Amino acid sequence: MKSFTTLILLSLAAYAEVSASPARGRKAKTSSAAAAVATGATTGATTGAAAGGAVTRGATTIVMKEVGGIPGNECLTFRNNGEMVDAACVNTAADRQVTPSTSSSGASVLLVQRSFTADFRSDLVGKQACVGFNGTTFLAQDCAGANFQAVSLNANGELTSGTACQSGHDAKAQLTVDATGAKCVAVTTTDVAATAP
């Protein structure tokens, strides 16, 4: 219980610091997400039960916009099958929203706002979905899944999991990942009111 209380206090302190001093420019858009990442106090990839379990929802829900994304379709979106693509920025759409949060082990995770149906992702029905890395791409996965590898937003505004990072998108607007971390692209974030899934 002591570590949970410490985590809550650190989260509240980081939130108070971020809301007390508004930032400007690109850093303003990433400050809330970066603060949420900082409260997780975890770097690198966290897998399986260590990353999973109950997720403590962060205070700020965001929409992520890929720097250099497809003009008019820069916002990261979750398809019905959980894959991530660039699409139009509709800040009120749950499929574009994530909440930087903390797993029960203290790992930083991105909690997916949208829900999933049995005909597309039966494994996510009634589960907390987080952005995970399956060794090839970033997509929605069960936060408590046995092979779940967490993806988080780092202080540079990059989606990362261990050495892997988002490297952009392909010709079909699907998110691409560089497993070596040599080519990373950033996202800017917009704080939004969470939409019901």
VMD Tcl script that draws the C-alpha trace (Angstrom):
set ca {
  {0.00 0.00 0.00}
  {2.92 2.31 0.66}
  {4.09 2.16 -2.97}
  {0.55 2.78 -4.24}
  {0.21 5.82 -1.97}
  {3.61 7.09 -3.10}
  {2.61 6.64 -6.74}
  {-0.63 8.59 -6.21}
  {1.21 11.41 -4.44}
  {3.85 11.61 -7.19}
  {1.12 11.67 -9.82}
  {-0.72 14.47 -8.06}
  {2.50 16.44 -7.60}
  {3.40 16.12 -11.28}
  {-0.12 17.11 -12.31}
  {-0.05 20.16 -10.03}
  {3.35 21.19 -11.42}
  {2.16 20.87 -15.03}
  {-1.10 22.73 -14.48}
  {0.56 25.47 -12.41}
  {3.04 26.47 -15.12}
  {1.57 26.47 -18.63}
  {4.18 25.80 -21.28}
  {4.27 27.14 -24.83}
  {4.76 25.72 -28.31}
  {5.41 22.05 -29.04}
  {6.48 21.46 -25.46}
  {3.09 22.75 -24.29}
  {1.35 20.05 -26.20}
  {3.59 17.29 -24.88}
  {3.93 18.56 -21.31}
  {0.92 16.74 -19.85}
  {1.85 13.48 -21.50}
  {5.51 13.86 -20.53}
  {4.51 14.54 -16.94}
  {2.39 11.39 -16.94}
  {5.32 9.43 -18.34}
  {7.63 10.86 -15.68}
  {5.31 9.73 -12.89}
  {5.55 6.17 -14.17}
  {9.26 6.19 -13.29}
  {9.90 3.37 -15.73}
  {12.05 3.38 -18.84}
  {12.50 0.71 -21.46}
  {10.16 -2.15 -22.23}
  {8.12 -3.78 -19.55}
  {6.49 -7.07 -20.42}
  {3.81 -9.46 -19.22}
  {2.49 -9.32 -15.71}
  {5.07 -6.69 -14.74}
  {3.44 -4.18 -17.10}
  {-0.08 -5.50 -16.86}
  {-2.58 -5.89 -14.13}
  {-4.85 -3.10 -13.01}
  {-4.06 0.23 -14.64}
  {-4.35 3.47 -12.69}
  {-5.82 5.93 -15.17}
  {-3.89 9.16 -15.55}
  {-5.53 12.56 -15.17}
  {-5.21 13.68 -18.79}
  {-6.62 12.06 -21.94}
  {-4.83 13.03 -25.15}
  {-4.99 12.80 -28.92}
  {-1.60 12.23 -30.61}
  {-0.71 13.93 -33.90}
  {2.24 12.52 -35.87}
  {4.85 15.15 -36.76}
  {5.24 14.80 -40.55}
  {2.08 12.70 -40.77}
  {-0.23 12.56 -43.77}
  {-1.59 16.11 -44.29}
  {-5.16 16.21 -43.00}
  {-4.80 12.73 -41.52}
  {-2.04 13.09 -38.93}
  {-3.78 11.80 -35.80}
  {-3.05 8.30 -34.52}
  {-6.21 6.21 -34.57}
  {-7.12 2.67 -33.54}
  {-8.87 0.54 -36.16}
  {-11.49 -2.01 -35.15}
  {-8.74 -4.67 -35.15}
  {-6.55 -2.57 -32.82}
  {-3.96 -1.55 -35.42}
  {-2.81 2.08 -35.39}
  {-3.11 4.31 -38.45}
  {-2.98 8.00 -39.33}
  {-6.48 9.47 -39.75}
  {-8.29 12.80 -39.56}
  {-7.99 14.60 -36.24}
  {-11.36 14.27 -34.52}
  {-10.56 15.07 -30.91}
  {-13.97 13.89 -29.68}
  {-13.61 10.40 -31.21}
  {-12.74 7.72 -28.64}
  {-10.71 5.77 -31.22}
  {-8.19 8.63 -31.31}
  {-7.82 9.01 -27.55}
  {-5.33 7.52 -25.08}
  {-4.59 8.30 -21.46}
  {-1.00 8.15 -20.18}
  {-1.42 5.92 -17.13}
  {0.46 3.67 -14.73}
  {0.27 -0.12 -14.37}
  {0.09 -1.79 -10.98}
  {3.86 -2.35 -11.19}
  {4.57 1.33 -11.85}
  {5.21 0.98 -15.60}
  {4.10 3.83 -17.86}
  {1.36 2.71 -20.26}
  {-0.99 4.36 -22.74}
  {-4.55 3.32 -21.91}
  {-6.71 3.10 -25.06}
  {-10.03 4.92 -24.73}
  {-12.07 3.07 -27.37}
  {-13.76 -0.28 -26.87}
  {-13.49 -3.34 -29.09}
  {-16.07 -5.85 -30.29}
  {-15.95 -9.65 -30.44}
  {-16.12 -9.78 -34.24}
  {-12.80 -7.88 -34.52}
  {-10.93 -8.26 -31.20}
  {-12.64 -10.77 -28.93}
  {-9.51 -10.81 -26.74}
  {-10.13 -7.15 -25.80}
  {-13.84 -7.34 -24.96}
  {-14.29 -6.30 -21.33}
  {-10.54 -5.74 -20.88}
  {-8.37 -2.69 -20.34}
  {-6.58 -2.09 -23.64}
  {-3.18 -0.40 -23.76}
  {-0.79 0.40 -26.58}
  {1.56 -2.56 -26.83}
  {4.40 -3.80 -29.02}
  {4.09 -7.24 -30.63}
  {7.64 -7.30 -32.01}
  {6.53 -5.77 -35.33}
  {4.15 -2.89 -34.66}
  {2.39 -0.89 -31.95}
  {-1.29 -1.75 -31.47}
  {-4.02 -2.13 -28.86}
  {-3.42 -5.11 -26.57}
  {-4.71 -6.43 -23.25}
  {-2.84 -4.46 -20.57}
  {-2.72 -7.61 -18.42}
  {-1.84 -10.01 -21.26}
  {0.94 -12.53 -20.65}
  {3.02 -11.22 -23.57}
  {2.09 -7.55 -23.27}
  {5.05 -5.21 -23.92}
  {4.18 -1.64 -22.95}
  {4.51 1.35 -25.27}
  {4.83 4.78 -23.67}
  {5.34 8.37 -24.72}
  {8.82 9.60 -23.81}
  {9.88 13.15 -22.90}
  {10.80 13.81 -26.56}
  {7.23 13.07 -27.64}
  {8.13 9.70 -29.19}
  {6.20 6.45 -28.84}
  {8.69 3.88 -27.57}
  {8.96 0.35 -26.24}
  {12.47 -0.62 -25.22}
  {14.65 0.37 -28.20}
  {11.71 0.33 -30.64}
  {10.01 3.57 -31.64}
  {7.39 4.83 -34.06}
  {9.19 5.67 -37.31}
  {6.27 7.15 -39.25}
  {3.70 5.51 -41.51}
  {3.54 3.48 -44.70}
  {1.68 4.14 -47.99}
  {-1.55 2.83 -46.41}
  {-1.24 5.28 -43.47}
  {-0.41 2.42 -41.09}
  {1.95 3.21 -38.23}
  {5.50 1.93 -38.77}
  {8.03 0.96 -36.10}
  {11.84 0.96 -36.12}
  {12.87 -1.85 -33.77}
  {16.41 -0.43 -33.47}
  {15.30 3.08 -32.49}
  {17.48 4.63 -35.21}
  {14.64 6.52 -36.91}
  {11.99 7.91 -34.57}
  {9.27 10.44 -35.24}
  {7.60 12.54 -32.60}
  {3.97 13.26 -31.91}
  {2.40 16.36 -30.50}
  {-0.48 15.95 -28.11}
  {-3.72 17.74 -27.45}
  {-5.47 17.39 -24.09}
  {-9.11 16.38 -24.61}
  {-12.16 15.42 -22.59}
  {-12.40 11.63 -22.63}
  {-15.21 10.33 -24.82}
  {-17.19 7.31 -23.66}
  {-15.94 4.21 -25.50}
}
mol new
graphics top color blue
foreach p $ca { graphics top sphere $p radius 0.5 }
foreach p [lrange $ca 0 end-1] q [lrange $ca 1 end] { graphics top cylinder $p $q radius 0.2 }
display resetview
